[in-house]
Amino acid sequence: MISAIWLSYDLGVNGDYEGLYTWLADQGAKECGSSMAFLNFEHEEEDELLASLKEDIEEVVKLTHRSRIYVVFRSSEKIRGLYLIGKRKSAPWIGYESIAEDDYDESR
């Protein structure tokens, strides 16, 4: 089975980008902007996509506690996204909200 996926990656300053880029090149991935790639990933069963993808990456990329890889994929006709490696951190845009007190709609 082949699944179309998008990977967003952040391996930190000293991350194994060479290993990741080699893996992405071997997968025939397409560049989609800074730290984002699209690829068709081959795996056995639909419910094994994430486990197979994680195992495949971990075999060739040296990951640390700072490594983060987010995957977007179709599952049961829904588009889903989750952290395959690592977890979410605070967004850099926190504090930039433009909602003024006068503009607040209490019915939201």
C-alpha positions as CSV (number, residue, x, y, z in Angstrom):
1,M,0.0,0.0,0.0
2,I,1.2,3.5,-0.7
3,S,0.2,6.6,1.3
4,A,0.7,10.2,0.4
5,I,2.2,12.1,3.4
6,W,3.6,15.4,4.3
7,L,6.5,15.6,6.8
8,S,7.4,18.7,8.8
9,Y,10.8,18.3,10.6
10,D,12.8,20.1,13.2
11,L,15.9,18.2,14.3
12,G,17.5,21.0,16.3
13,V,20.7,22.9,15.5
14,N,22.9,19.8,15.6
15,G,20.4,17.3,14.2
16,D,21.1,14.6,11.8
17,Y,19.9,16.4,8.7
18,E,22.2,14.5,6.5
19,G,20.6,11.2,7.5
20,L,17.1,12.7,7.1
21,Y,17.9,14.2,3.7
22,T,19.3,10.9,2.5
23,W,16.1,9.1,3.7
24,L,14.0,11.8,2.0
25,A,16.0,11.5,-1.3
26,D,15.7,7.7,-1.2
27,Q,11.9,8.1,-0.8
28,G,11.7,10.5,-3.8
29,A,10.4,13.3,-1.6
30,K,9.5,16.7,-2.9
31,E,10.5,19.9,-1.1
32,C,7.5,21.9,0.1
33,G,9.1,24.9,1.8
34,S,11.3,25.3,4.8
35,S,11.5,21.9,6.7
36,M,8.5,20.4,4.9
37,A,8.4,17.5,2.4
38,F,5.8,15.5,0.5
39,L,6.3,11.8,-0.4
40,N,4.5,8.6,-1.2
41,F,5.4,6.1,1.5
42,E,5.1,2.4,0.8
43,H,3.9,0.2,3.8
44,E,2.1,-3.1,4.3
45,E,-1.3,-2.3,5.9
46,E,-3.2,1.0,6.3
47,D,-3.2,0.7,10.1
48,E,0.6,0.2,10.1
49,L,1.5,3.5,8.3
50,L,2.7,5.4,11.4
51,A,4.5,2.5,13.0
52,S,6.2,1.6,9.7
53,L,7.1,5.2,8.9
54,K,8.6,5.8,12.4
55,E,10.6,2.6,12.3
56,D,11.9,3.4,8.8
57,I,13.1,6.9,9.9
58,E,14.6,5.7,13.1
59,E,16.7,3.1,11.2
60,V,18.6,5.8,9.3
61,V,18.3,9.1,11.2
62,K,20.0,9.8,14.6
63,L,17.3,11.3,16.7
64,T,17.6,13.1,20.0
65,H,15.2,14.4,22.6
66,R,15.0,17.7,20.6
67,S,14.0,16.0,17.3
68,R,10.5,16.6,16.1
69,I,8.8,15.2,13.1
70,Y,5.1,15.9,12.3
71,V,3.2,13.9,9.7
72,V,0.0,14.8,7.8
73,F,-1.8,11.9,6.1
74,R,-5.2,10.6,5.1
75,S,-6.9,8.1,7.4
76,S,-10.4,6.7,6.8
77,E,-11.2,9.6,4.4
78,K,-10.1,12.2,7.0
79,I,-6.9,14.3,6.9
80,R,-5.0,13.9,10.1
81,G,-1.8,15.2,11.6
82,L,0.3,14.2,14.6
83,Y,3.8,14.2,16.0
84,L,5.5,11.0,14.9
85,I,8.6,12.0,16.9
86,G,8.7,14.6,19.7
87,K,5.8,16.8,20.7
88,R,4.3,20.3,20.2
89,K,6.0,23.3,21.8
90,S,4.8,26.8,22.4
91,A,4.1,28.7,19.1
92,P,6.4,31.6,18.3
93,W,3.4,33.8,17.5
94,I,2.0,33.6,21.1
95,G,1.4,37.1,22.3
96,Y,0.8,38.5,18.8
97,E,-3.0,38.2,18.9
98,S,-4.8,41.2,17.4
99,I,-8.1,41.0,19.3
100,A,-8.7,44.2,21.0
101,E,-10.9,44.3,24.1
102,D,-13.5,46.5,22.2
103,D,-13.6,44.0,19.4
104,Y,-14.4,40.9,21.6
105,D,-17.6,39.1,20.7
106,E,-19.0,37.4,23.7
107,S,-21.2,35.1,21.6
108,R,-18.2,33.1,20.3
